[in-house]
Amino acid sequence: MSNLSRRSVLRGSFGLAAGGALARPYIANAAAKTATVWWVQGFAQEEDAAFKKVVADYEKASGNTIEYSIIPYAPERQKIVSAVTSGEVPDLFQANPSEIVALYAWQGKLVDVTDVVETQKSLYTETALLSSQCYNGVTKHRSFYGVPYVGAVFTNHIWKPLVEKAGFRIEDVPKTWDAYYDFFKGVQKNLRKQGMRNVYALGFQVTTNGVDPNNTFHYFLIAYGGQDIVTKDGQLHVDDPKVRAAVVKALTYPTTAYKEGFVPPGAINWNDADDNNAFHSKQTIMDLDGTISTEVAIIKDKEDYDSIVTMGLPLSNEGKPIPSQLTAANCLIPEGAKNVAVAKDFLKYFIQPQVNNEYLKGGLGRNTPIMPSIVKNDPWWFADPHRKSYTNQAVLGPTVPTYWSFNPAYAQVQTEHVWSAAWMDVMTHGMSPEAAADKAFKRIEEIFAKYPIVQS
Amino acid sequence: MASASVLEFAPHAASQASLWRHLRGSLKGSEYTWAIAFIVPYVAVFVTFVVYPACYGLWMGSSPALYTSLFADPIYQDTAVNTLLFLGIAVNLKMFCALLMSGFFMRRGWWVKVLLMIYVLPWAVPALPTFISIHWMLNGDWGLINNIFYHVFQEDGPSWLNGRWLALGSAIYSHIWKWMPFWTVILLAGRMAIPQDLYDAAKVDGASGWRQFVHINFPLLANLYLICTLLSTIFTLGDFNSIYFVTGGGPANMTHVLATLGIRDAFELAQPRLGVAAVMSALPLMIPLVIILMRKLRTAEVQL
């Protein structure tokens, strides 16, 4: 103990510092072939297993190492925000939620991944490519800042036994938009007469939480002809009478259904999974929701699985096909990533059609490919009635990209839930849909003013 | 030049040496080195986990523009009102009920001890599962409470979480349910520290239970009660779980408090600086509370 002096402490400290400094080159060298990846936990265990297999196969083929963390949805989102804010980033993560690709591209916080997308560019759908081409507010030009790898659309999930119990047949469901959803109101009335007290017609996500309410609103908006609220050039068109009329209708139908008691009262406070829970507990007769996770979640309960009917979108009220708004999931490489080369190499491997197909099939087809050739060359995608309907809608049917791909301002519109707030104004504050639309337009214009896009 | 310099700096050098001696205290030689060695880990941890995050937070929330946009946000305005209501109602109701309950648990008898054991269970069980359970129980459509309500009255119960005031009330109730046992135990300990002689003397003088409370319990517990209330206010200001897991801040973001709004702004809106600003806006309330608490803690040393 007496040997310890101020000098010896200082000597020891310098020794440690010198040792650390000498060790650094070795660590850096070791990391050159390793990429750190944050991946969202799958809805089903099979999805995680599918991702792990992709990683194992890649490591075997390349000799590189992928250090991955599989993290639940909400914590991963928080980790991403924290990482990008602090600058201590992984080499690769998914866009969680999807619209952050537009926000971070605008802020110049993402690496341009055009070279990765180029390897399979001819195979992607136009919608998928548009979903990944975002505007960089620093360089003032548009480029690929995300690598799309799966797609998802909203589809209708219906309990066939409930429809039949009410005295109807699935074939009776009308083909046009309003009549289609009105049909289930009749089913509810008949079931109530039979003593089913807590059954509701429609599982609409009229809440201010999560991603589902934004999508629900957009499906109504597009169905009513408001598709061009934001155009490819990034311009906002809330002054277009056609768009305004569509917005008012999209604020009217779901809120009226709610106020008339055809949507569960608790729906105004639902989270993303709550409509699935309500549907599984047969509280709702039908649910308009993204992916076929609703079906996949109960795949082991064959009777219930077979009792659900997965149905694509009805026609518009004018009898025309309605395009589905497709959300393409993107992989992002943040600026500051230490191993960009390995991350890009892994992504080039991951989006190869056969690798991508096996990954999606491992996840039981909950999400769809965004390369039509994949489903055309593999009958698996049509071997199950749910998958078949969903594939026809999402991959082979007409689709449009999300509006944030055109202008990052719309990403903020979504994260702020401007449209959900307008629904709330109508449902709980007694505002007319027209007044709620005007209030929402004002807020959206304020947001768009913060994201000036220079036309090239 | 050299001699002038010595003359000039000599008093300064002397005062430095004096300061050095003062800092070293009575420590000599290697004792001083050991003292430094022992204090370095603490200082390092303190700087890393307290000073740095606090300064980083202050830096993140330092732009006045953040507060301009925050105060203009109607959700923030609702949130500020909710926070004040949450603090005012939850803290005072909880502390007052805890004071009453601590008096009850002073009674003798084995069954009182058993009741006390059951009573502290809400505090002892993990917070998250219980708040999530409460959220489910309060579901207006299929929750336990409304199902019982229907079976008893043949009527649908209220939608607990679908309106601002009922939802906020439910969160306040959950907070009280969770934390009242803890403060009851603290106040019970305070009551047990009051010498029995005082009660015996009061009884000899013919004092009733109420007069004993007014003249013995109240004056002797007043400081402890105040300190507990201040502490509870500070804890409650940072209470995230009661709101987030019971109401989720909904419906329509109408039941947020500053702690949950900060998380929403930081992670759901992906605007971490705005989130920090939301939390920082509680500082004008928090700092006076801490100062009063510190002063009261000094006063409390000579009481009870």
Interface residues (C-beta under 8 A of the other chain):
Chain A: M1 S2 L4 S5 R6 V9 R77 Q78 V81 S82 T85 I100 L103 N198 T207 T208 N209 P264 P265 G266 I268 N269 N271 S281 Q283 Q412 T415 E416 S420 A421 M424 T428
Chain B: S30 Y32 T33 W34 I36 A37 N139 G140 D141 W142 S159 L161 N162 G163 A167 T247 G248 G250 P251 A252 N253 A266 F267 E268 L269 A270 P272
